């Protein structure tokens, strides 16, 4: 696929991930993720508490509860419970991954990561770069 067409698709998938992030009940950050393989969305996720837990992500002091799952982890876990595989897929995420999620991304076989905004710590991106995952940041999602 040519670069201009790829950019058009990348922006569209990131816009969908941004919409998906709005489903999160977290107050501090709302993050959305899509996993795409062969131009087909095979999974989605947003940050939030595990199934069966209350939807409040922050404690009384406003800090994120330790057991909140990140958007990309939720999307990868959905694939793990299906007949699909992340091998050679692209992950679209509204915020770059943390260190722990970067390990999941690499281990799941995702080959490309497209994200919009930077997380406070870029160690996850450094790890993925070292692991050979193609990284792309797209900050402007609208067509020019």
GROMACS elastic network, one bead per residue, 0.5 to 0.9 nm:
[ bonds ]
;  ai    aj funct       b0    kb
    1     4     6  0.84144   500
    1     5     6  0.65516   500
    1     6     6  0.61966   500
    2     5     6  0.55040   500
    2     6     6  0.61283   500
    2     7     6  0.86846   500
    3     7     6  0.60568   500
    3     8     6  0.85986   500
    4     7     6  0.51465   500
    4     8     6  0.63268   500
    4     9     6  0.88511   500
    5     8     6  0.50536   500
    5     9     6  0.64078   500
    5    10     6  0.86188   500
    6     9     6  0.51644   500
    6    10     6  0.60113   500
    6    11     6  0.85842   500
    7    11     6  0.60603   500
    7    12     6  0.84950   500
    7   138     6  0.87464   500
    8    11     6  0.53416   500
    8    12     6  0.62927   500
    8    13     6  0.88014   500
    8   141     6  0.89689   500
    8   143     6  0.75491   500
    9    12     6  0.50272   500
    9    13     6  0.61504   500
    9    14     6  0.85243   500
    9    39     6  0.86713   500
   10    13     6  0.52737   500
   10    14     6  0.61523   500
   10    15     6  0.86135   500
   10    92     6  0.78224   500
   10   114     6  0.72994   500
   10   138     6  0.81820   500
   10   141     6  0.85729   500
   11    14     6  0.50740   500
   11    15     6  0.61235   500
   11    16     6  0.86966   500
   11   138     6  0.73870   500
   11   140     6  0.78895   500
   11   141     6  0.50268   500
   11   142     6  0.70633   500
   11   143     6  0.79933   500
   12    15     6  0.50811   500
   12    16     6  0.63868   500
   12    17     6  0.87336   500
   12   141     6  0.74051   500
   12   142     6  0.84205   500
   13    16     6  0.50506   500
   13    17     6  0.62288   500
   13    18     6  0.86169   500
   13    34     6  0.73071   500
   13    36     6  0.84746   500
   13    41     6  0.88513   500
   13    92     6  0.66351   500
   13    93     6  0.88934   500
   14    18     6  0.60914   500
   14    19     6  0.86031   500
   14    32     6  0.86777   500
   14    33     6  0.80849   500
   14    34     6  0.79975   500
   14    92     6  0.58679   500
   14    93     6  0.66305   500
   14    94     6  0.66612   500
   14   114     6  0.78307   500
   14   115     6  0.73393   500
   14   116     6  0.73717   500
   14   138     6  0.84915   500
   14   141     6  0.70954   500
   15    19     6  0.62897   500
   15    20     6  0.86141   500
   15    94     6  0.85814   500
   15   141     6  0.65460   500
   15   142     6  0.84238   500
   16    19     6  0.50256   500
   16    20     6  0.61425   500
   16    21     6  0.86392   500
   16    32     6  0.82984   500
   16    33     6  0.84775   500
   16    34     6  0.78839   500
   17    21     6  0.61680   500
   17    22     6  0.89602   500
   17    31     6  0.78922   500
   17    33     6  0.50438   500
   17    34     6  0.58887   500
   17    44     6  0.78403   500
   17    45     6  0.82936   500
   17    46     6  0.83995   500
   17    92     6  0.67996   500
   17    93     6  0.62251   500
   17    94     6  0.63578   500
   18    21     6  0.50845   500
   18    22     6  0.69660   500
   18    30     6  0.86601   500
   18    31     6  0.72048   500
   18    32     6  0.56620   500
   18    33     6  0.78784   500
   18    93     6  0.79418   500
   18    94     6  0.60040   500
   19    22     6  0.55128   500
   19    23     6  0.76660   500
   19    32     6  0.73771   500
   20    23     6  0.56336   500
   20    24     6  0.77801   500
   20    30     6  0.89803   500
   20    31     6  0.78146   500
   20    32     6  0.51389   500
   20    33     6  0.72623   500
   20    34     6  0.85774   500
   20    44     6  0.78367   500
   20    45     6  0.72703   500
   20    46     6  0.65198   500
   21    24     6  0.56347   500
   21    29     6  0.89130   500
   21    30     6  0.51888   500
   21    33     6  0.74699   500
   21    45     6  0.79386   500
   21    46     6  0.54243   500
   21    47     6  0.74893   500
   21    71     6  0.81004   500
   21    94     6  0.77826   500
   22    25     6  0.79845   500
   22    30     6  0.64057   500
   22    31     6  0.77420   500
   22    32     6  0.76406   500
   22    46     6  0.82274   500
   23    26     6  0.89621   500
   23    30     6  0.80154   500
   23    31     6  0.89851   500
   23    32     6  0.83317   500
   23    46     6  0.69733   500
   23    47     6  0.86932   500
   24    27     6  0.82819   500
   24    29     6  0.85518   500
   24    30     6  0.56749   500
   24    31     6  0.72621   500
   24    32     6  0.80385   500
   24    46     6  0.58265   500
   24    47     6  0.58226   500
   24    48     6  0.59848   500
   24    55     6  0.86294   500
   24    71     6  0.89833   500
   25    30     6  0.76025   500
   25    47     6  0.79913   500
   25    48     6  0.64597   500
   25    49     6  0.86392   500
   25    55     6  0.60190   500
   25    56     6  0.63336   500
   25    57     6  0.67317   500
   26    29     6  0.60326   500
   26    30     6  0.59266   500
   26    31     6  0.88679   500
   26    47     6  0.72001   500
   26    48     6  0.63874   500
   26    49     6  0.88001   500
   26    55     6  0.79216   500
   26    56     6  0.65630   500
   26    57     6  0.50047   500
   26    58     6  0.69532   500
   26    64     6  0.81838   500
   27    30     6  0.70048   500
   27    56     6  0.84446   500
   27    57     6  0.73002   500
   27    58     6  0.73003   500
   27    62     6  0.85749   500
   27    64     6  0.89220   500
   28    57     6  0.85638   500
   28    58     6  0.78639   500
   28    62     6  0.79991   500
   28    63     6  0.82406   500
   28    64     6  0.76649   500
   29    47     6  0.83290   500
   30    46     6  0.73316   500
   30    47     6  0.65508   500
   30    48     6  0.86978   500
   30    71     6  0.86937   500
   30    94     6  0.86769   500
   31    45     6  0.84381   500
   31    46     6  0.55288   500
   31    47     6  0.57299   500
   31    70     6  0.75619   500
   31    71     6  0.58782   500
   31    72     6  0.86471   500
   31    93     6  0.72508   500
   31    94     6  0.57201   500
   31    95     6  0.64283   500
   32    44     6  0.75999   500
   32    45     6  0.58414   500
   32    47     6  0.68880   500
   32    70     6  0.86928   500
   32    71     6  0.54453   500
   32    72     6  0.75628   500
   32    92     6  0.82570   500
   32    93     6  0.57723   500
   32    94     6  0.56784   500
   32    95     6  0.79582   500
   33    43     6  0.82675   500
   33    44     6  0.55099   500
   33    45     6  0.51100   500
   33    46     6  0.60965   500
   33    47     6  0.88008   500
   33    71     6  0.55183   500
   33    72     6  0.55223   500
   33    73     6  0.89580   500
   33    74     6  0.84703   500
   33    75     6  0.66389   500
   33    91     6  0.69452   500
   33    92     6  0.54583   500
   33    94     6  0.66289   500
   33    95     6  0.87209   500
   34    41     6  0.67381   500
   34    42     6  0.76935   500
   34    43     6  0.57434   500
   34    45     6  0.65167   500
   34    46     6  0.89466   500
   34    71     6  0.86984   500
   34    72     6  0.76999   500
   34    75     6  0.67803   500
   34    90     6  0.82085   500
   34    91     6  0.57959   500
   34    92     6  0.50711   500
   34    93     6  0.65278   500
   35    40     6  0.84106   500
   35    41     6  0.58330   500
   35    42     6  0.57063   500
   35    43     6  0.50860   500
   35    44     6  0.62135   500
   35    45     6  0.87737   500
   35    72     6  0.84747   500
   35    75     6  0.69263   500
   35    76     6  0.78654   500
   35    79     6  0.88170   500
   35    86     6  0.75557   500
   35    89     6  0.65946   500
   35    90     6  0.57152   500
   35    92     6  0.62527   500
   35    93     6  0.87139   500
   35   110     6  0.85902   500
   36    39     6  0.59209   500
   36    40     6  0.53319   500
   36    42     6  0.56556   500
   36    43     6  0.72209   500
   36    44     6  0.89930   500
   36    86     6  0.84098   500
   36    89     6  0.56629   500
   36    90     6  0.52077   500
   36    91     6  0.63916   500
   36    92     6  0.76964   500
   37    40     6  0.52915   500
   37    41     6  0.64782   500
   37    42     6  0.66408   500
   37    85     6  0.88201   500
   37    86     6  0.75150   500
   37    87     6  0.84312   500
   37    88     6  0.71880   500
   37    90     6  0.63376   500
   37    91     6  0.89116   500
   38    41     6  0.84042   500
   38    89     6  0.75624   500
   41    44     6  0.76265   500
   42    75     6  0.88893   500
   42    79     6  0.73084   500
   42    84     6  0.71528   500
   42    85     6  0.85422   500
   42    86     6  0.84218   500
   43    74     6  0.89425   500
   43    75     6  0.54702   500
   43    76     6  0.74103   500
   43    78     6  0.64925   500
   43    79     6  0.62528   500
   43    84     6  0.89667   500
   44    71     6  0.79774   500
   44    72     6  0.80082   500
   44    74     6  0.75287   500
   44    76     6  0.82455   500
   44    78     6  0.77318   500
   44    79     6  0.89459   500
   45    70     6  0.81988   500
   45    72     6  0.62834   500
   45    73     6  0.76882   500
   45    74     6  0.51084   500
   45    76     6  0.82046   500
   45    78     6  0.80966   500
   46    69     6  0.82642   500
   46    70     6  0.66588   500
   46    72     6  0.72086   500
   46    73     6  0.86648   500
   46    74     6  0.66885   500
   46    75     6  0.75910   500
   47    57     6  0.87442   500
   47    68     6  0.69143   500
   47    69     6  0.55207   500
   47    72     6  0.78982   500
   47    73     6  0.83585   500
   47    74     6  0.72563   500
   48    51     6  0.89467   500
   48    55     6  0.69278   500
   48    56     6  0.79449   500
   48    57     6  0.62040   500
   48    67     6  0.87314   500
   48    68     6  0.52334   500
   48    69     6  0.54573   500
   48    70     6  0.67505   500
   48    71     6  0.75349   500
   48    74     6  0.85835   500
   49    52     6  0.82890   500
   49    53     6  0.61347   500
   49    54     6  0.70356   500
   49    55     6  0.60120   500
   49    56     6  0.73319   500
   49    57     6  0.62488   500
   49    65     6  0.84160   500
   49    67     6  0.66070   500
   49    69     6  0.59065   500
   49    70     6  0.88398   500
   50    53     6  0.58137   500
   50    54     6  0.84681   500
   50    55     6  0.85734   500
   50    67     6  0.74711   500
   50    68     6  0.67515   500
   50    69     6  0.66794   500
   50    74     6  0.89066   500
   51    54     6  0.84571   500
   52    55     6  0.88195   500
   53    56     6  0.84988   500
   54    57     6  0.81630   500
   56    59     6  0.76576   500
   56    65     6  0.86372   500
   57    62     6  0.87976   500
   57    63     6  0.82150   500
   57    64     6  0.56405   500
   57    65     6  0.57878   500
   57    66     6  0.89213   500
   57    67     6  0.86247   500
   57    68     6  0.63268   500
   58    61     6  0.75559   500
   58    62     6  0.51298   500
   58    63     6  0.50653   500
   58    65     6  0.54280   500
   58    68     6  0.88314   500
   59    62     6  0.52675   500
   59    63     6  0.55008   500
   59    64     6  0.63571   500
   59    65     6  0.60790   500
   60    63     6  0.75130   500
   61    64     6  0.89890   500
   62    65     6  0.89231   500
   63    66     6  0.88802   500
   64    67     6  0.84292   500
   64    68     6  0.71641   500
   65    68     6  0.57893   500
   66    69     6  0.85375   500
   69    72     6  0.83817   500
   69    73     6  0.63552   500
   69    74     6  0.64281   500
   70    73     6  0.52884   500
   70    74     6  0.63147   500
   70    75     6  0.87950   500
   70    97     6  0.85603   500
   70    98     6  0.88981   500
   70   101     6  0.76120   500
   71    74     6  0.51887   500
   71    75     6  0.63031   500
   71    76     6  0.87406   500
   71    93     6  0.77933   500
   72    75     6  0.50280   500
   72    76     6  0.61081   500
   72    77     6  0.84666   500
   72    91     6  0.78187   500
   72    92     6  0.86023   500
   72    93     6  0.71025   500
   72    97     6  0.76628   500
   72   101     6  0.69326   500
   72   104     6  0.86066   500
   72   105     6  0.78420   500
   73    76     6  0.51389   500
   73    77     6  0.59960   500
   73    78     6  0.85405   500
   73   101     6  0.62576   500
   73   104     6  0.71511   500
   73   105     6  0.81194   500
   74    77     6  0.51223   500
   74    78     6  0.61907   500
   74    79     6  0.88208   500
   75    78     6  0.51803   500
   75    79     6  0.65735   500
   75    80     6  0.88602   500
   76    79     6  0.51940   500
   76    80     6  0.63177   500
   76    81     6  0.89057   500
   76    86     6  0.75311   500
   76   104     6  0.77370   500
   76   105     6  0.76610   500
   76   108     6  0.73647   500
   77    81     6  0.64415   500
   77    82     6  0.88780   500
   78    81     6  0.52905   500
   78    82     6  0.65975   500
   79    82     6  0.50846   500
   79    83     6  0.72884   500
   79    84     6  0.57929   500
   79    85     6  0.63816   500
   79    86     6  0.70544   500
   80    83     6  0.76725   500
   80    84     6  0.74445   500
   80    85     6  0.73360   500
   80    86     6  0.85124   500
   80   108     6  0.88223   500
   81    84     6  0.83648   500
   82    85     6  0.80604   500
   85    88     6  0.85165   500
   85    89     6  0.81517   500
   85   108     6  0.80038   500
   85   109     6  0.81693   500
   86    89     6  0.52073   500
   86    90     6  0.80704   500
   86    91     6  0.89470   500
   86   105     6  0.88051   500
   86   108     6  0.57958   500
   86   109     6  0.55434   500
   86   110     6  0.55210   500
   86   111     6  0.86350   500
   87    90     6  0.89697   500
   87   108     6  0.65757   500
   87   110     6  0.54662   500
   87   111     6  0.72684   500
   88   109     6  0.59008   500
   88   110     6  0.51661   500
   88   112     6  0.75607   500
   89   109     6  0.72872   500
   89   111     6  0.58375   500
   89   112     6  0.66814   500
   89   113     6  0.88178   500
   90   110     6  0.59089   500
   90   111     6  0.61406   500
   90   113     6  0.56671   500
   90   114     6  0.73513   500
   91   105     6  0.82795   500
   91   110     6  0.68502   500
   91   111     6  0.82302   500
   91   112     6  0.63056   500
   91   114     6  0.62076   500
   91   115     6  0.81629   500
   92   112     6  0.86032   500
   92   113     6  0.60587   500
   92   115     6  0.57816   500
   92   116     6  0.85141   500
   93    96     6  0.67103   500
   93    97     6  0.81141   500
   93   113     6  0.76897   500
   93   114     6  0.64005   500
   93   116     6  0.68207   500
   93   117     6  0.87468   500
   94   114     6  0.84131   500
   94   115     6  0.53465   500
   94   117     6  0.62141   500
   94   118     6  0.87157   500
   95   115     6  0.57621   500
   95   116     6  0.56907   500
   95   118     6  0.56449   500
   95   119     6  0.58700   500
   96   113     6  0.86493   500
   96   114     6  0.83332   500
   96   115     6  0.56702   500
   96   116     6  0.71811   500
   96   117     6  0.62645   500
   96   118     6  0.51540   500
   96   119     6  0.52223   500
   96   120     6  0.88666   500
   96   121     6  0.88613   500
   96   122     6  0.77931   500
   96   124     6  0.77834   500
   96   125     6  0.71725   500
   96   137     6  0.85942   500
   97   100     6  0.79762   500
   97   101     6  0.58130   500
   97   102     6  0.58733   500
   97   105     6  0.88252   500
   97   115     6  0.86966   500
   97   118     6  0.82848   500
   97   119     6  0.66524   500
   97   121     6  0.86956   500
   97   122     6  0.80499   500
   97   123     6  0.88093   500
   97   124     6  0.57959   500
   97   125     6  0.69497   500
   98   101     6  0.54401   500
   98   102     6  0.61113   500
   98   103     6  0.89373   500
   98   119     6  0.70088   500
   98   120     6  0.85415   500
   98   121     6  0.69379   500
   98   122     6  0.74318   500
   98   123     6  0.71628   500
   98   124     6  0.50086   500
   98   125     6  0.78965   500
   99   102     6  0.51167   500
   99   103     6  0.66733   500
   99   121     6  0.82570   500
   99   122     6  0.81413   500
   99   123     6  0.59631   500
   99   125     6  0.78851   500
   99   127     6  0.75962   500
  100   103     6  0.54308   500
  100   104     6  0.68329   500
  100   105     6  0.89753   500
  100   124     6  0.74422   500
  101   104     6  0.50084   500
  101   105     6  0.61661   500
  101   106     6  0.86821   500
  101   124     6  0.75228   500
  102   106     6  0.62065   500
  102   107     6  0.84927   500
  102   123     6  0.88156   500
  102   124     6  0.51800   500
  102   125     6  0.72311   500
  102   127     6  0.69884   500
  102   128     6  0.63246   500
  103   106     6  0.52822   500
  103   107     6  0.60233   500
  103   108     6  0.84558   500
  103   124     6  0.79445   500
  103   127     6  0.79593   500
  103   128     6  0.78936   500
  104   107     6  0.51226   500
  104   108     6  0.58883   500
  104   109     6  0.87571   500
  105   108     6  0.53137   500
  105   109     6  0.67680   500
  105   110     6  0.57992   500
  105   111     6  0.85038   500
  105   113     6  0.87889   500
  105   128     6  0.80961   500
  105   133     6  0.89758   500
  106   109     6  0.55700   500
  106   110     6  0.60031   500
  106   111     6  0.76119   500
  106   127     6  0.88869   500
  106   128     6  0.66891   500
  106   131     6  0.70148   500
  106   132     6  0.87111   500
  106   133     6  0.73032   500
  107   110     6  0.76979   500
  110   113     6  0.76166   500
  110   133     6  0.73482   500
  111   132     6  0.76347   500
  111   134     6  0.62152   500
  111   135     6  0.88570   500
  112   132     6  0.89341   500
  112   133     6  0.53839   500
  112   135     6  0.59818   500
  112   136     6  0.79692   500
  113   128     6  0.88594   500
  113   133     6  0.70249   500
  113   134     6  0.61223   500
  113   136     6  0.62727   500
  113   137     6  0.83829   500
  114   134     6  0.83815   500
  114   135     6  0.60360   500
  114   137     6  0.57219   500
  114   138     6  0.70936   500
  115   118     6  0.79093   500
  115   135     6  0.80426   500
  115   136     6  0.64741   500
  115   137     6  0.50015   500
  115   138     6  0.62182   500
  115   139     6  0.79116   500
  116   136     6  0.86129   500
  116   137     6  0.55495   500
  116   138     6  0.50926   500
  116   140     6  0.78812   500
  116   141     6  0.82644   500
  117   137     6  0.73968   500
  117   138     6  0.79341   500
  117   139     6  0.65050   500
  118   121     6  0.77794   500
  118   122     6  0.73563   500
  118   137     6  0.85406   500
  119   122     6  0.65477   500
  119   124     6  0.89927   500
  121   124     6  0.73173   500
  121   125     6  0.86173   500
  122   125     6  0.52711   500
  122   126     6  0.63258   500
  122   127     6  0.87527   500
  123   127     6  0.61710   500
  123   128     6  0.86847   500
  124   127     6  0.51302   500
  124   128     6  0.62901   500
  124   129     6  0.86358   500
  125   128     6  0.50880   500
  125   129     6  0.60608   500
  125   130     6  0.85384   500
  125   135     6  0.77855   500
  126   129     6  0.51489   500
  126   130     6  0.62238   500
  126   131     6  0.86255   500
  127   130     6  0.51211   500
  127   131     6  0.61701   500
  127   132     6  0.88180   500
  127   133     6  0.89501   500
  128   132     6  0.63192   500
  128   133     6  0.53325   500
  128   134     6  0.79051   500
  128   135     6  0.79098   500
  129   132     6  0.52338   500
  129   133     6  0.54922   500
  129   134     6  0.68072   500
  129   135     6  0.70118   500
  130   133     6  0.75681   500
  132   135     6  0.89863   500
  138   141     6  0.68954   500
  140   143     6  0.80901   500
  140   144     6  0.88706   500
  141   144     6  0.90000   500
